[in-house]
Amino acid sequence: MAKRLLDKKGVTYTEINVDTQPSLREEMMRKTKRRTVPQIYIGDFHVGGFDDLYALEQQKKLDTLLGLKVTP
């Protein structure tokens, strides 16, 4: 669902599949203190999971965070 939302926004992103690489999963858990996926970063900002991303969208804060033109 996160990818669908970002695709709808027309932004590019890099997907890192931690399911196939245990060392990457461990690094993700160290950095985020979370075990679930996805864990979403926008730049250096840790958004959290999809629920957090969607909450930003509902609060009308996601476009600004993504650097998109915000229309009133």
C-alpha positions as CSV (number, residue, x, y, z in Angstrom):
1,M,0.0,0.0,0.0
2,A,2.9,2.3,0.7
3,K,4.3,1.8,-2.8
4,R,0.8,2.5,-4.3
5,L,0.5,5.8,-2.4
6,L,4.0,6.9,-3.4
7,D,3.4,5.8,-7.0
8,K,0.1,7.9,-7.0
9,K,2.2,10.8,-5.8
10,G,4.6,10.3,-8.8
11,V,7.7,10.1,-6.6
12,T,10.6,7.7,-7.0
13,Y,11.8,5.5,-4.2
14,T,14.2,2.7,-3.5
15,E,12.9,-0.5,-2.2
16,I,15.2,-2.6,0.0
17,N,13.9,-6.1,0.6
18,V,15.1,-7.1,4.1
19,D,13.3,-10.5,3.9
20,T,16.1,-12.0,1.7
21,Q,19.0,-10.5,3.6
22,P,19.1,-11.1,7.4
23,S,21.9,-8.6,7.9
24,L,19.8,-5.8,6.4
25,R,16.8,-6.8,8.6
26,E,19.1,-6.6,11.6
27,E,20.3,-3.2,10.5
28,M,16.7,-2.0,10.0
29,M,15.7,-3.1,13.4
30,R,18.7,-1.4,15.0
31,K,18.0,1.9,13.2
32,T,14.2,1.9,13.6
33,K,13.7,-0.1,16.8
34,R,10.9,-1.8,14.9
35,R,10.5,-5.3,13.4
36,T,7.7,-4.8,10.9
37,V,8.0,-3.9,7.3
38,P,7.8,-1.6,5.5
39,Q,9.9,1.0,7.4
40,I,9.8,4.2,5.3
41,Y,12.4,6.9,5.2
42,I,12.0,10.2,3.3
43,G,15.5,11.4,3.1
44,D,17.0,10.9,6.6
45,F,13.6,11.2,8.2
46,H,12.1,8.0,9.5
47,V,8.4,8.1,8.8
48,G,7.6,4.7,10.2
49,G,5.3,2.2,8.6
50,F,2.4,2.6,6.1
51,D,0.0,3.7,8.9
52,D,2.4,6.6,9.7
53,L,2.8,7.4,6.0
54,Y,-0.9,7.5,5.5
55,A,-1.4,9.6,8.6
56,L,0.9,12.2,7.1
57,E,-1.2,12.1,3.9
58,Q,-4.4,12.6,5.9
59,Q,-2.9,15.5,7.8
60,K,-1.9,17.1,4.5
61,K,1.8,17.0,5.5
62,L,3.1,14.3,3.1
63,D,3.4,16.4,0.0
64,T,5.5,19.0,1.8
65,L,7.8,16.2,3.2
66,L,8.2,14.8,-0.3
67,G,9.0,18.2,-1.7
68,L,6.0,18.3,-3.9
69,K,4.1,21.4,-4.8
70,V,1.3,21.9,-2.3
71,T,-1.9,23.2,-3.7
72,P,-4.3,25.0,-1.3
